[in-house]
């Protein structure tokens, strides 16, 4: 598996989280508070620099009022 694939996955998930957060009019600071994490961690996740743990993804989905699966998006590249 290519190392770049992991980066693409992180970026795609981060972009989806950011899209859903902004769609709801929630600032990064407010979102971080509601999820119970630091605002800089939200920024890292949204830029694809960090991968949130599964419990954090579930808390994010809860705050965004979506099914946790809505945070996962398809990646066009194939696993190699």
PDB file with one MODEL, atoms N, CA, C and O in Angstrom:
MODEL        1
ATOM      1  N   UNK A   1       0.853  -1.171   0.000  1.00  0.00           N
ATOM      2  CA  UNK A   1       0.000   0.000   0.000  1.00  0.00           C
ATOM      3  C   UNK A   1       0.900   1.236   0.000  1.00  0.00           C
ATOM      4  O   UNK A   1       1.888   1.300   0.732  1.00  0.00           O
ATOM      5  N   UNK A   2       0.551   2.188  -0.811  1.00  0.00           N
ATOM      6  CA  UNK A   2       1.339   3.407  -0.898  1.00  0.00           C
ATOM      7  C   UNK A   2       1.136   4.271   0.345  1.00  0.00           C
ATOM      8  O   UNK A   2       0.032   4.361   0.883  1.00  0.00           O
ATOM      9  N   UNK A   3       2.209   4.894   0.782  1.00  0.00           N
ATOM     10  CA  UNK A   3       2.138   5.786   1.925  1.00  0.00           C
ATOM     11  C   UNK A   3       1.253   6.999   1.626  1.00  0.00           C
ATOM     12  O   UNK A   3       0.567   7.510   2.511  1.00  0.00           O
ATOM     13  N   UNK A   4       1.275   7.450   0.378  1.00  0.00           N
ATOM     14  CA  UNK A   4       0.454   8.587  -0.031  1.00  0.00           C
ATOM     15  C   UNK A   4      -1.033   8.286   0.131  1.00  0.00           C
ATOM     16  O   UNK A   4      -1.831   9.200   0.337  1.00  0.00           O
ATOM     17  N   UNK A   5      -1.407   7.020   0.040  1.00  0.00           N
ATOM     18  CA  UNK A   5      -2.809   6.639   0.177  1.00  0.00           C
ATOM     19  C   UNK A   5      -3.328   7.022   1.563  1.00  0.00           C
ATOM     20  O   UNK A   5      -4.444   7.525   1.692  1.00  0.00           O
ATOM     21  N   UNK A   6      -2.521   6.787   2.594  1.00  0.00           N
ATOM     22  CA  UNK A   6      -2.914   7.155   3.953  1.00  0.00           C
ATOM     23  C   UNK A   6      -3.164   8.653   4.055  1.00  0.00           C
ATOM     24  O   UNK A   6      -4.120   9.089   4.697  1.00  0.00           O
ATOM     25  N   UNK A   7      -2.304   9.435   3.421  1.00  0.00           N
ATOM     26  CA  UNK A   7      -2.468  10.886   3.421  1.00  0.00           C
ATOM     27  C   UNK A   7      -3.761  11.274   2.716  1.00  0.00           C
ATOM     28  O   UNK A   7      -4.487  12.149   3.188  1.00  0.00           O
ATOM     29  N   UNK A   8      -4.052  10.634   1.596  1.00  0.00           N
ATOM     30  CA  UNK A   8      -5.287  10.930   0.859  1.00  0.00           C
ATOM     31  C   UNK A   8      -6.521  10.593   1.692  1.00  0.00           C
ATOM     32  O   UNK A   8      -7.511  11.325   1.661  1.00  0.00           O
ATOM     33  N   UNK A   9      -6.465   9.497   2.428  1.00  0.00           N
ATOM     34  CA  UNK A   9      -7.579   9.115   3.303  1.00  0.00           C
ATOM     35  C   UNK A   9      -7.772  10.164   4.383  1.00  0.00           C
ATOM     36  O   UNK A   9      -8.893  10.616   4.617  1.00  0.00           O
ATOM     37  N   UNK A  10      -6.683  10.560   5.049  1.00  0.00           N
ATOM     38  CA  UNK A  10      -6.784  11.583   6.100  1.00  0.00           C
ATOM     39  C   UNK A  10      -7.334  12.892   5.550  1.00  0.00           C
ATOM     40  O   UNK A  10      -8.179  13.525   6.181  1.00  0.00           O
ATOM     41  N   UNK A  11      -6.855  13.303   4.370  1.00  0.00           N
ATOM     42  CA  UNK A  11      -7.332  14.552   3.769  1.00  0.00           C
ATOM     43  C   UNK A  11      -8.814  14.482   3.412  1.00  0.00           C
ATOM     44  O   UNK A  11      -9.556  15.439   3.635  1.00  0.00           O
ATOM     45  N   UNK A  12      -9.243  13.351   2.859  1.00  0.00           N
ATOM     46  CA  UNK A  12     -10.643  13.208   2.455  1.00  0.00           C
ATOM     47  C   UNK A  12     -11.566  13.241   3.668  1.00  0.00           C
ATOM     48  O   UNK A  12     -12.612  13.890   3.634  1.00  0.00           O
ATOM     49  N   UNK A  13     -11.190  12.552   4.732  1.00  0.00           N
ATOM     50  CA  UNK A  13     -12.009  12.546   5.944  1.00  0.00           C
ATOM     51  C   UNK A  13     -12.007  13.934   6.582  1.00  0.00           C
ATOM     52  O   UNK A  13     -13.049  14.416   7.028  1.00  0.00           O
ATOM     53  N   UNK A  14     -10.852  14.571   6.625  1.00  0.00           N
ATOM     54  CA  UNK A  14     -10.765  15.922   7.178  1.00  0.00           C
ATOM     55  C   UNK A  14     -11.612  16.914   6.401  1.00  0.00           C
ATOM     56  O   UNK A  14     -12.282  17.763   6.988  1.00  0.00           O
ATOM     57  N   UNK A  15     -11.579  16.803   5.081  1.00  0.00           N
ATOM     58  CA  UNK A  15     -12.376  17.691   4.236  1.00  0.00           C
ATOM     59  C   UNK A  15     -13.873  17.485   4.487  1.00  0.00           C
ATOM     60  O   UNK A  15     -14.642  18.446   4.512  1.00  0.00           O
ATOM     61  N   UNK A  16     -14.276  16.228   4.671  1.00  0.00           N
ATOM     62  CA  UNK A  16     -15.687  15.923   4.942  1.00  0.00           C
ATOM     63  C   UNK A  16     -16.119  16.482   6.302  1.00  0.00           C
ATOM     64  O   UNK A  16     -17.206  17.048   6.428  1.00  0.00           O
ATOM     65  N   UNK A  17     -15.284  16.325   7.293  1.00  0.00           N
ATOM     66  CA  UNK A  17     -15.595  16.852   8.623  1.00  0.00           C
ATOM     67  C   UNK A  17     -15.726  18.377   8.553  1.00  0.00           C
ATOM     68  O   UNK A  17     -16.672  18.950   9.094  1.00  0.00           O
ATOM     69  N   UNK A  18     -14.779  19.020   7.891  1.00  0.00           N
ATOM     70  CA  UNK A  18     -14.819  20.481   7.759  1.00  0.00           C
ATOM     71  C   UNK A  18     -16.082  20.926   7.026  1.00  0.00           C
ATOM     72  O   UNK A  18     -16.742  21.881   7.435  1.00  0.00           O
ATOM     73  N   UNK A  19     -16.410  20.230   5.944  1.00  0.00           N
ATOM     74  CA  UNK A  19     -17.616  20.568   5.172  1.00  0.00           C
ATOM     75  C   UNK A  19     -18.870  20.493   6.048  1.00  0.00           C
ATOM     76  O   UNK A  19     -19.685  21.415   6.053  1.00  0.00           O
ATOM     77  N   UNK A  20     -19.017  19.395   6.783  1.00  0.00           N
ATOM     78  CA  UNK A  20     -20.193  19.216   7.631  1.00  0.00           C
ATOM     79  C   UNK A  20     -20.229  20.242   8.764  1.00  0.00           C
ATOM     80  O   UNK A  20     -21.294  20.749   9.118  1.00  0.00           O
ATOM     81  N   UNK A  21     -19.071  20.539   9.323  1.00  0.00           N
ATOM     82  CA  UNK A  21     -18.995  21.531  10.412  1.00  0.00           C
ATOM     83  C   UNK A  21     -19.397  22.910   9.904  1.00  0.00           C
ATOM     84  O   UNK A  21     -20.207  23.595  10.528  1.00  0.00           O
ATOM     85  N   UNK A  22     -18.831  23.313   8.774  1.00  0.00           N
ATOM     86  CA  UNK A  22     -19.140  24.633   8.218  1.00  0.00           C
ATOM     87  C   UNK A  22     -20.594  24.717   7.757  1.00  0.00           C
ATOM     88  O   UNK A  22     -21.228  25.764   7.884  1.00  0.00           O
ATOM     89  N   UNK A  23     -21.117  23.621   7.225  1.00  0.00           N
ATOM     90  CA  UNK A  23     -22.510  23.569   6.786  1.00  0.00           C
ATOM     91  C   UNK A  23     -23.460  23.875   7.944  1.00  0.00           C
ATOM     92  O   UNK A  23     -24.537  24.436   7.747  1.00  0.00           O
ATOM     93  N   UNK A  24     -23.045  23.501   9.145  1.00  0.00           N
ATOM     94  CA  UNK A  24     -23.852  23.734  10.343  1.00  0.00           C
ATOM     95  C   UNK A  24     -23.519  25.055  11.031  1.00  0.00           C
ATOM     96  O   UNK A  24     -24.119  25.405  12.047  1.00  0.00           O
ATOM     97  N   UNK A  25     -22.563  25.779  10.470  1.00  0.00           N
ATOM     98  CA  UNK A  25     -22.213  27.087  11.023  1.00  0.00           C
ATOM     99  C   UNK A  25     -21.507  27.010  12.359  1.00  0.00           C
ATOM    100  O   UNK A  25     -21.670  27.895  13.199  1.00  0.00           O
ATOM    101  N   UNK A  26     -20.726  25.967  12.569  1.00  0.00           N
ATOM    102  CA  UNK A  26     -20.006  25.775  13.833  1.00  0.00           C
ATOM    103  C   UNK A  26     -18.537  26.130  13.618  1.00  0.00           C
ATOM    104  O   UNK A  26     -17.905  25.623  12.691  1.00  0.00           O
ATOM    105  N   UNK A  27     -18.000  26.987  14.460  1.00  0.00           N
ATOM    106  CA  UNK A  27     -16.578  27.333  14.369  1.00  0.00           C
ATOM    107  C   UNK A  27     -15.732  26.154  14.845  1.00  0.00           C
ATOM    108  O   UNK A  27     -16.224  25.257  15.529  1.00  0.00           O
ATOM    109  N   UNK A  28     -14.453  26.171  14.472  1.00  0.00           N
ATOM    110  CA  UNK A  28     -13.541  25.122  14.949  1.00  0.00           C
ATOM    111  C   UNK A  28     -13.480  25.120  16.471  1.00  0.00           C
ATOM    112  O   UNK A  28     -13.468  24.061  17.098  1.00  0.00           O
ATOM    113  N   UNK A  29     -13.443  26.298  17.054  1.00  0.00           N
ATOM    114  CA  UNK A  29     -13.338  26.404  18.511  1.00  0.00           C
ATOM    115  C   UNK A  29     -14.565  25.800  19.202  1.00  0.00           C
ATOM    116  O   UNK A  29     -14.435  25.029  20.153  1.00  0.00           O
ATOM    117  N   UNK A  30     -15.749  26.157  18.715  1.00  0.00           N
ATOM    118  CA  UNK A  30     -16.977  25.619  19.298  1.00  0.00           C
ATOM    119  C   UNK A  30     -17.066  24.104  19.078  1.00  0.00           C
ATOM    120  O   UNK A  30     -17.449  23.356  19.978  1.00  0.00           O
ATOM    121  N   UNK A  31     -16.710  23.671  17.881  1.00  0.00           N
ATOM    122  CA  UNK A  31     -16.742  22.246  17.551  1.00  0.00           C
ATOM    123  C   UNK A  31     -15.813  21.464  18.482  1.00  0.00           C
ATOM    124  O   UNK A  31     -16.191  20.428  19.029  1.00  0.00           O
ATOM    125  N   UNK A  32     -14.606  21.971  18.650  1.00  0.00           N
ATOM    126  CA  UNK A  32     -13.638  21.317  19.531  1.00  0.00           C
ATOM    127  C   UNK A  32     -14.193  21.210  20.949  1.00  0.00           C
ATOM    128  O   UNK A  32     -14.080  20.163  21.586  1.00  0.00           O
ATOM    129  N   UNK A  33     -14.789  22.288  21.438  1.00  0.00           N
ATOM    130  CA  UNK A  33     -15.366  22.280  22.782  1.00  0.00           C
ATOM    131  C   UNK A  33     -16.463  21.223  22.892  1.00  0.00           C
ATOM    132  O   UNK A  33     -16.496  20.454  23.853  1.00  0.00           O
ATOM    133  N   UNK A  34     -17.359  21.187  21.905  1.00  0.00           N
ATOM    134  CA  UNK A  34     -18.476  20.241  21.940  1.00  0.00           C
ATOM    135  C   UNK A  34     -18.007  18.787  21.838  1.00  0.00           C
ATOM    136  O   UNK A  34     -18.600  17.893  22.442  1.00  0.00           O
ATOM    137  N   UNK A  35     -16.941  18.561  21.070  1.00  0.00           N
ATOM    138  CA  UNK A  35     -16.398  17.202  20.919  1.00  0.00           C
ATOM    139  C   UNK A  35     -15.540  16.823  22.130  1.00  0.00           C
ATOM    140  O   UNK A  35     -15.409  15.645  22.463  1.00  0.00           O
ATOM    141  N   UNK A  36     -14.957  17.834  22.784  1.00  0.00           N
ATOM    142  CA  UNK A  36     -14.111  17.573  23.942  1.00  0.00           C
ATOM    143  C   UNK A  36     -12.650  17.385  23.583  1.00  0.00           C
ATOM    144  O   UNK A  36     -11.930  16.624  24.229  1.00  0.00           O
ATOM    145  N   UNK A  37     -12.218  18.096  22.533  1.00  0.00           N
ATOM    146  CA  UNK A  37     -10.819  18.026  22.108  1.00  0.00           C
ATOM    147  C   UNK A  37     -10.300  19.451  21.915  1.00  0.00           C
ATOM    148  O   UNK A  37     -11.065  20.414  21.954  1.00  0.00           O
ATOM    149  N   UNK A  38      -8.996  19.568  21.709  1.00  0.00           N
ATOM    150  CA  UNK A  38      -8.369  20.867  21.503  1.00  0.00           C
ATOM    151  C   UNK A  38      -8.653  21.379  20.084  1.00  0.00           C
ATOM    152  O   UNK A  38      -8.742  20.591  19.143  1.00  0.00           O
ATOM    153  N   UNK A  39      -8.795  22.695  19.939  1.00  0.00           N
ATOM    154  CA  UNK A  39      -9.074  23.277  18.632  1.00  0.00           C
ATOM    155  C   UNK A  39      -7.965  22.990  17.630  1.00  0.00           C
ATOM    156  O   UNK A  39      -8.234  22.779  16.448  1.00  0.00           O
ATOM    157  N   UNK A  40      -6.718  22.981  18.096  1.00  0.00           N
ATOM    158  CA  UNK A  40      -5.622  22.703  17.170  1.00  0.00           C
ATOM    159  C   UNK A  40      -5.714  21.279  16.627  1.00  0.00           C
ATOM    160  O   UNK A  40      -5.320  21.026  15.489  1.00  0.00           O
ATOM    161  N   UNK A  41      -6.231  20.349  17.429  1.00  0.00           N
ATOM    162  CA  UNK A  41      -6.410  18.973  16.966  1.00  0.00           C
ATOM    163  C   UNK A  41      -7.452  18.926  15.851  1.00  0.00           C
ATOM    164  O   UNK A  41      -7.291  18.183  14.882  1.00  0.00           O
ATOM    165  N   UNK A  42      -8.520  19.716  15.983  1.00  0.00           N
ATOM    166  CA  UNK A  42      -9.535  19.804  14.925  1.00  0.00           C
ATOM    167  C   UNK A  42      -8.872  20.310  13.649  1.00  0.00           C
ATOM    168  O   UNK A  42      -9.113  19.771  12.569  1.00  0.00           O
ATOM    169  N   UNK A  43      -8.045  21.333  13.765  1.00  0.00           N
ATOM    170  CA  UNK A  43      -7.352  21.891  12.611  1.00  0.00           C
ATOM    171  C   UNK A  43      -6.459  20.842  11.956  1.00  0.00           C
ATOM    172  O   UNK A  43      -6.456  20.711  10.732  1.00  0.00           O
ATOM    173  N   UNK A  44      -5.708  20.102  12.748  1.00  0.00           N
ATOM    174  CA  UNK A  44      -4.848  19.040  12.212  1.00  0.00           C
ATOM    175  C   UNK A  44      -5.673  17.994  11.463  1.00  0.00           C
ATOM    176  O   UNK A  44      -5.284  17.550  10.383  1.00  0.00           O
ATOM    177  N   UNK A  45      -6.803  17.606  12.033  1.00  0.00           N
ATOM    178  CA  UNK A  45      -7.670  16.597  11.410  1.00  0.00           C
ATOM    179  C   UNK A  45      -8.220  17.134  10.089  1.00  0.00           C
ATOM    180  O   UNK A  45      -8.172  16.443   9.071  1.00  0.00           O
ATOM    181  N   UNK A  46      -8.733  18.342  10.099  1.00  0.00           N
ATOM    182  CA  UNK A  46      -9.337  18.910   8.891  1.00  0.00           C
ATOM    183  C   UNK A  46      -8.324  19.115   7.768  1.00  0.00           C
ATOM    184  O   UNK A  46      -8.695  19.094   6.595  1.00  0.00           O
ATOM    185  N   UNK A  47      -7.068  19.310   8.105  1.00  0.00           N
ATOM    186  CA  UNK A  47      -6.019  19.462   7.085  1.00  0.00           C
ATOM    187  C   UNK A  47      -5.412  18.124   6.678  1.00  0.00           C
ATOM    188  O   UNK A  47      -4.567  18.075   5.784  1.00  0.00           O
ATOM    189  N   UNK A  48      -5.832  17.044   7.321  1.00  0.00           N
ATOM    190  CA  UNK A  48      -5.312  15.728   6.980  1.00  0.00           C
ATOM    191  C   UNK A  48      -3.961  15.423   7.585  1.00  0.00           C
ATOM    192  O   UNK A  48      -3.272  14.508   7.133  1.00  0.00           O
ATOM    193  N   UNK A  49      -3.573  16.172   8.595  1.00  0.00           N
ATOM    194  CA  UNK A  49      -2.276  15.963   9.241  1.00  0.00           C
ATOM    195  C   UNK A  49      -2.345  14.946  10.382  1.00  0.00           C
ATOM    196  O   UNK A  49      -1.322  14.393  10.785  1.00  0.00           O
ATOM    197  N   UNK A  50      -3.536  14.704  10.896  1.00  0.00           N
ATOM    198  CA  UNK A  50      -3.731  13.740  11.980  1.00  0.00           C
ATOM    199  C   UNK A  50      -4.947  12.885  11.666  1.00  0.00           C
ATOM    200  O   UNK A  50      -5.860  13.304  10.954  1.00  0.00           O
ATOM    201  N   UNK A  51      -4.936  11.672  12.216  1.00  0.00           N
ATOM    202  CA  UNK A  51      -6.082  10.769  12.101  1.00  0.00           C
ATOM    203  C   UNK A  51      -6.772  10.687  13.451  1.00  0.00           C
ATOM    204  O   UNK A  51      -6.141  10.336  14.448  1.00  0.00           O
ATOM    205  N   UNK A  52      -8.057  11.005  13.496  1.00  0.00           N
ATOM    206  CA  UNK A  52      -8.760  10.886  14.783  1.00  0.00           C
ATOM    207  C   UNK A  52      -9.004   9.433  15.137  1.00  0.00           C
ATOM    208  O   UNK A  52      -9.236   8.604  14.258  1.00  0.00           O
ATOM    209  N   UNK A  53      -8.951   9.125  16.421  1.00  0.00           N
ATOM    210  CA  UNK A  53      -9.292   7.776  16.882  1.00  0.00           C
ATOM    211  C   UNK A  53     -10.782   7.557  16.664  1.00  0.00           C
ATOM    212  O   UNK A  53     -11.550   8.512  16.548  1.00  0.00           O
ATOM    213  N   UNK A  54     -11.177   6.310  16.612  1.00  0.00           N
ATOM    214  CA  UNK A  54     -12.569   5.958  16.351  1.00  0.00           C
ATOM    215  C   UNK A  54     -13.545   6.590  17.343  1.00  0.00           C
ATOM    216  O   UNK A  54     -14.576   7.104  16.909  1.00  0.00           O
ATOM    217  N   UNK A  55     -13.275   6.581  18.658  1.00  0.00           N
ATOM    218  CA  UNK A  55     -14.204   7.238  19.581  1.00  0.00           C
ATOM    219  C   UNK A  55     -14.377   8.733  19.288  1.00  0.00           C
ATOM    220  O   UNK A  55     -15.463   9.282  19.475  1.00  0.00           O
ATOM    221  N   UNK A  56     -13.305   9.389  18.830  1.00  0.00           N
ATOM    222  CA  UNK A  56     -13.392  10.809  18.481  1.00  0.00           C
ATOM    223  C   UNK A  56     -14.281  10.983  17.253  1.00  0.00           C
ATOM    224  O   UNK A  56     -15.081  11.918  17.199  1.00  0.00           O
ATOM    225  N   UNK A  57     -14.152  10.096  16.266  1.00  0.00           N
ATOM    226  CA  UNK A  57     -15.015  10.166  15.085  1.00  0.00           C
ATOM    227  C   UNK A  57     -16.483  10.048  15.480  1.00  0.00           C
ATOM    228  O   UNK A  57     -17.334  10.761  14.947  1.00  0.00           O
ATOM    229  N   UNK A  58     -16.772   9.159  16.403  1.00  0.00           N
ATOM    230  CA  UNK A  58     -18.159   8.991  16.858  1.00  0.00           C
ATOM    231  C   UNK A  58     -18.656  10.240  17.587  1.00  0.00           C
ATOM    232  O   UNK A  58     -19.806  10.645  17.416  1.00  0.00           O
ATOM    233  N   UNK A  59     -17.794  10.845  18.396  1.00  0.00           N
ATOM    234  CA  UNK A  59     -18.199  12.082  19.085  1.00  0.00           C
ATOM    235  C   UNK A  59     -18.412  13.212  18.092  1.00  0.00           C
ATOM    236  O   UNK A  59     -19.335  14.012  18.249  1.00  0.00           O
ATOM    237  N   UNK A  60     -17.558  13.286  17.061  1.00  0.00           N
ATOM    238  CA  UNK A  60     -17.716  14.302  16.028  1.00  0.00           C
ATOM    239  C   UNK A  60     -19.042  14.110  15.292  1.00  0.00           C
ATOM    240  O   UNK A  60     -19.780  15.067  15.058  1.00  0.00           O
ATOM    241  N   UNK A  61     -19.331  12.871  14.935  1.00  0.00           N
ATOM    242  CA  UNK A  61     -20.592  12.578  14.243  1.00  0.00           C
ATOM    243  C   UNK A  61     -21.783  12.968  15.104  1.00  0.00           C
ATOM    244  O   UNK A  61     -22.768  13.506  14.599  1.00  0.00           O
ATOM    245  N   UNK A  62     -21.699  12.702  16.388  1.00  0.00           N
ATOM    246  CA  UNK A  62     -22.779  13.062  17.303  1.00  0.00           C
ATOM    247  C   UNK A  62     -22.998  14.578  17.327  1.00  0.00           C
ATOM    248  O   UNK A  62     -24.135  15.046  17.262  1.00  0.00           O
ATOM    249  N   UNK A  63     -21.915  15.334  17.421  1.00  0.00           N
ATOM    250  CA  UNK A  63     -22.017  16.796  17.436  1.00  0.00           C
ATOM    251  C   UNK A  63     -22.569  17.302  16.103  1.00  0.00           C
ATOM    252  O   UNK A  63     -23.362  18.243  16.072  1.00  0.00           O
ATOM    253  N   UNK A  64     -22.148  16.679  15.008  1.00  0.00           N
ATOM    254  CA  UNK A  64     -22.606  17.092  13.681  1.00  0.00           C
ATOM    255  C   UNK A  64     -23.985  16.537  13.335  1.00  0.00           C
ATOM    256  O   UNK A  64     -24.553  16.864  12.293  1.00  0.00           O
ATOM    257  N   UNK A  65     -24.512  15.700  14.215  1.00  0.00           N
ATOM    258  CA  UNK A  65     -25.830  15.078  14.043  1.00  0.00           C
ATOM    259  C   UNK A  65     -25.926  14.289  12.742  1.00  0.00           C
ATOM    260  O   UNK A  65     -26.891  14.404  11.987  1.00  0.00           O
ATOM    261  N   UNK A  66     -24.879  13.473  12.504  1.00  0.00           N
ATOM    262  CA  UNK A  66     -24.863  12.585  11.350  1.00  0.00           C
ATOM    263  C   UNK A  66     -24.476  11.187  11.808  1.00  0.00           C
ATOM    264  O   UNK A  66     -23.930  11.010  12.897  1.00  0.00           O
ATOM    265  N   UNK A  67     -24.757  10.206  10.980  1.00  0.00           N
ATOM    266  CA  UNK A  67     -24.298   8.843  11.243  1.00  0.00           C
ATOM    267  C   UNK A  67     -22.775   8.838  11.107  1.00  0.00           C
ATOM    268  O   UNK A  67     -22.248   9.512  10.223  1.00  0.00           O
ATOM    269  N   UNK A  68     -22.056   8.103  11.949  1.00  0.00           N
ATOM    270  CA  UNK A  68     -20.591   8.084  11.854  1.00  0.00           C
ATOM    271  C   UNK A  68     -20.077   7.753  10.448  1.00  0.00           C
ATOM    272  O   UNK A  68     -19.023   8.238  10.036  1.00  0.00           O
ATOM    273  N   UNK A  69     -20.821   6.934   9.727  1.00  0.00           N
ATOM    274  CA  UNK A  69     -20.421   6.587   8.365  1.00  0.00           C
ATOM    275  C   UNK A  69     -20.408   7.775   7.423  1.00  0.00           C
ATOM    276  O   UNK A  69     -19.742   7.735   6.389  1.00  0.00           O
ATOM    277  N   UNK A  70     -21.136   8.837   7.764  1.00  0.00           N
ATOM    278  CA  UNK A  70     -21.174  10.036   6.924  1.00  0.00           C
ATOM    279  C   UNK A  70     -19.834  10.775   6.935  1.00  0.00           C
ATOM    280  O   UNK A  70     -19.583  11.620   6.076  1.00  0.00           O
ATOM    281  N   UNK A  71     -18.980  10.461   7.899  1.00  0.00           N
ATOM    282  CA  UNK A  71     -17.667  11.097   7.962  1.00  0.00           C
ATOM    283  C   UNK A  71     -16.661  10.402   7.056  1.00  0.00           C
ATOM    284  O   UNK A  71     -15.609  10.960   6.741  1.00  0.00           O
ATOM    285  N   UNK A  72     -16.985   9.185   6.638  1.00  0.00           N
ATOM    286  CA  UNK A  72     -16.089   8.419   5.773  1.00  0.00           C
ATOM    287  C   UNK A  72     -16.504   8.621   4.326  1.00  0.00           C
ATOM    288  O   UNK A  72     -17.685   8.526   3.992  1.00  0.00           O
ATOM    289  N   UNK A  73     -15.544   8.895   3.480  1.00  0.00           N
ATOM    290  CA  UNK A  73     -15.824   9.138   2.073  1.00  0.00           C
ATOM    291  C   UNK A  73     -14.987   8.203   1.213  1.00  0.00           C
ATOM    292  O   UNK A  73     -13.950   7.701   1.646  1.00  0.00           O
ATOM    293  N   UNK A  74     -15.448   7.980   0.001  1.00  0.00           N
ATOM    294  CA  UNK A  74     -14.715   7.115  -0.919  1.00  0.00           C
ATOM    295  C   UNK A  74     -13.470   7.810  -1.433  1.00  0.00           C
ATOM    296  O   UNK A  74     -13.457   9.021  -1.648  1.00  0.00           O
ATOM    297  N   UNK A  75     -12.426   7.022  -1.624  1.00  0.00           N
ATOM    298  CA  UNK A  75     -11.189   7.500  -2.200  1.00  0.00           C
ATOM    299  C   UNK A  75     -11.101   6.890  -3.582  1.00  0.00           C
ATOM    300  O   UNK A  75     -11.328   5.690  -3.736  1.00  0.00           O
ATOM    301  N   UNK A  76     -10.780   7.675  -4.585  1.00  0.00           N
ATOM    302  CA  UNK A  76     -10.741   7.190  -5.962  1.00  0.00           C
ATOM    303  C   UNK A  76      -9.572   6.250  -6.240  1.00  0.00           C
ATOM    304  O   UNK A  76      -9.665   5.414  -7.139  1.00  0.00           O
ATOM    305  N   UNK A  77      -8.487   6.363  -5.500  1.00  0.00           N
ATOM    306  CA  UNK A  77      -7.326   5.522  -5.732  1.00  0.00           C
ATOM    307  C   UNK A  77      -7.581   4.101  -5.268  1.00  0.00           C
ATOM    308  O   UNK A  77      -8.430   3.860  -4.410  1.00  0.00           O
ATOM    309  N   UNK A  78      -6.850   3.173  -5.834  1.00  0.00           N
ATOM    310  CA  UNK A  78      -6.978   1.773  -5.417  1.00  0.00           C
ATOM    311  C   UNK A  78      -5.852   1.436  -4.462  1.00  0.00           C
ATOM    312  O   UNK A  78      -4.780   2.037  -4.515  1.00  0.00           O
ATOM    313  N   UNK A  79      -6.096   0.483  -3.596  1.00  0.00           N
ATOM    314  CA  UNK A  79      -5.054   0.021  -2.674  1.00  0.00           C
ATOM    315  C   UNK A  79      -4.064  -0.835  -3.434  1.00  0.00           C
ATOM    316  O   UNK A  79      -4.455  -1.756  -4.151  1.00  0.00           O
ATOM    317  N   UNK A  80      -2.790  -0.539  -3.281  1.00  0.00           N
ATOM    318  CA  UNK A  80      -1.741  -1.334  -3.920  1.00  0.00           C
ATOM    319  C   UNK A  80      -0.672  -1.664  -2.935  1.00  0.00           C
ATOM    320  O   UNK A  80       0.303  -2.331  -3.282  1.00  0.00           O
TER     321      UNK A  80
ENDMDL
END
